[in-house]
Structures are given as C-alpha cells and as structure tokens.
Amino acid sequence: MGVTVHTRVNGQPIEREIEARQLLVYFLRDELGLTGTHVGCDTSQCGACTVWLDGRAVKSCTVLAAQVDEHEVTTVEGLAETVPEAQRIEGLHPVQAGFWEKHGLQCGFCTPGMMMTAAELLANSERLSQQEIREALEGNICRCTGYQDIVDAVAFAAEKMGVSVERDVTASI
Amino acid sequence: MGTDWFRPISLEEALELRMTYPDAYLLCGATHLMTQPRTALSQYTRFIDLSRVEQLYGCHTEECVIQVGAAFSYARAADFLASTVPAVAQACRSVGTPQVRNKGTLGGAVALSLPNADLPPALLAVGAEVVLTSTVGSRVLPIEAWVCEPSQTSLQPDEIITALRFPRDQGPQAYHRLGRRAAFCFPEVAAAIAIDATLPSPYVRIAMTVGTGAFRLLHAEQFATEALSMMGTEPPEEIGMEFYGIVEETLAAHSAEIPEVVRTSAAAVAVRTLQEVWSDGDHL
C-alpha cells in the first residue's frame, strides 16, 4: 500500500503517492529533481543530505518521506528565500555568499548540507562564538577544507545577518 | 509485500491502533530506526507514526515535578529542562548531532533504552519516571523499574509511552561523557550526578554507563553523601582521590568484562562530575 504525502517543499505544495519506506533524500532528488541535496554516506554520518523540516535541520537520509506529510521542507534550492530580500547578497542567502567569499568549499560535495546546518544556526541565534559554530557543524563532515574556511564563511554570513560572532583563536573542531 | 503506515492524530486513535496491531513499529522521530542497517527497516510491515499525537507534546509543571511529553525532541527538551533538570538537559545536548537532536525524542530514547546511550544515566541520577498509557488508563513507573535488561523494558503490548516526569529544582546536577567523536558515537563512559538538596540532609545520586548498561553506584552515593555532609561546599582533593578509588572498585565488581582503561576513565569522569556538582554551592 502506498502512502499519500501532502507537503510543501521550498514553498511549493506537493502531493505524491510514495512507498512507505522511501527516504526523504530520494524523494527530493528522484521524485522532485532537487539534486542540490546530496547523498553522502546514507547512514546519518556525513550530513551532506541536511535539509530543513519545519525550519529545523535534519538529515534527509534518515527521515522517511512519509514523515514529512503536512510538514514543510526546505532544501538548498530554497535557502535564499528563507531570508528577507534585503539580506540576500546578489540573490544568495548570506551563508551561500559566505561560502563563495571565504572559499568555504573545495570539491563542494558537503557544501549543501553545511549551508543548511549553518543557516539554521544563524536563524536561531543572536550571538555566537567560533566554538559554537564548530559545535553546530559537528554533524557535517568535510574531507577537503580543514573546516577553518567553513567557519569563516559562517562568521561572514553571521555578520551580514546581524549575528555577532566572538573570535576564539583557540577553537578547534 | 505492502506496508501499512498509520498516522493517528489523537492518543485514543494511537492506542486503538496499538491494540489492533501490536506488531507495528511505533515511531516518532525514527532517528534510531533510520540509522540501523536498511534491513532493519524492511523487518516491519506496519508503522504507527506518533508524531502528530498532540497529547505527546504537552508539558506541565507541578510544585516538585515537571512533566514533558514523550514527543519532545532532544533539542526542545535540552532548552526546556536546562534550569530545572540540568543533568537531563546536558545529556540531551550530548546526543548525536544537532540534526539528530532536532528529530529524536525523549520517548524514543526511553522506549529503546539502549544500554550505552546518553540519557539512561541522567534519568537514573535524577530519579525520572515514565508515564505509560493504555486504553484502560495510565501508570507511572520509576525509571529503575522500567529497564529490565538492556533494550528490554516493562512496556506492555497495549501501552504507549506518553510522558516523562522529573523531580524539579532539587539541587546541583551534572552530566559528562567520554567517547570517540561525540557527534557519531555513543559514550564509552558517562556519569550523571544529582544532589537532592531538598532533603534535610542532601543526598547524592550517582549513575553511570560504561557501555554495558546504566546503573546507580550505591556505595559511591553513600560515600559522597557522607563526605558532603562533613566537608561543606569545597570538595578537598583527597575526597576526589578516594571517590575515584570507590568508583573504580564498584565498576570492577559490577563486571569483570570492563577493561581497566575503561574503569579508570570512568572513575575520572565521575570525579570531574562530582567536583562540578559539589562546587555549585549556591544550591546547597
């Protein structure tokens, strides 16, 4: 028996009949063509598949698509629209702009998940330390950058969004 | 084979489904099921998704007790309990990654009662209670009566975990864990200590997990309680050394399978946790 799912993805109403065991990440990629969400480890380890469910970051490889019925999903394709237009930088969410400005990526595979996690942190913070940025990203693995540029990218975005960041030179991931 | 997916919107509906399909997998956040090998998912043909049952999100505060719904996520519980039941809040903050804490629930943690998870020692140390509801009514079980064996609980086939109850504002509490990368691994060892300062003479409750299950350390509790009553709010260094020895001995007696390096690490974590709660003199 299939399961009917009514959801909103990046603001668009979606209705689909799905198999109950289908993972959210495959629903997004294969059914909706939103391939910005990456499948990394498929075991909740790497965080490349992070999306928002009702504004909170979750790993879409460990959420069943059936669980998002009557909930709202945001993927990296819809990230910019989660901030007011005045906060966008050339149409990008400040976090996306930060990754661009601070070279927060090399291969880019982890980047969508990193950005979705970081954007949730900034959406719910008024003040942050560098250590708190690193702790918030503990569920996301990057094999290329060594993380410092990613932290710098998030700090850049924080400044643009009015979130103050205390520098902590001893912070390490 | 087809799969049935049920989405009850009330507790009454959920309990009826539970009675009708006792073999169905109950889920809310599903963070544990979904991190198991995919074969685990295929073992079940019926799922009851409890995430829409409004009664599971309720919370209320009584004079000495705070009750939170079983569908509270770890993230929400960490915020909600931060000042009233800090050891549980700290344990919630230590679970998995931020993404897991946003989705995983207290009820799920209690239902699974994984022997080496973050929550069990904290629940034991603070004296939590589990509220179970069936179609005939509710019952409240102390957490110590809840876990029979690792991963085997007192949940009856017609029951659903509806809430957790905690004594509130009892005194200083702390939780510390030690393990590999915290975001992806259960703790190798963890200690939770709660001082009940509401009693005429404060009592120290101590619970630990060393990977084989969470349990209270009664001998260490007696020692710490007596030391606290004699020494006041500044724990002398020699108390820490003696406490270290008692914890290590207790763990050795608890199971011969606990390696020495784990025992000594666990004892060090226990000392650190005791020092933290003991030094919180404002509450004593």
Interface residues (C-beta under 8 A of the other chain):
Chain A: M1 V3 E19 A20 R21 L23 T43 S44 Q45 G47 T50 L53 R56 A57 V58 K59 C61 T62 V63 L64 A66 Q67 D69 E70 T117 E120 L121 A136 E138 G139 N140
Chain B: G2 T3 D4 W5 R7 A30 T31 M34 T35 L41 S42 F47 D49 S51 R52 A75 G96 T97 P98 Q99 V100 N102 K103 R181 A182 A183 F184
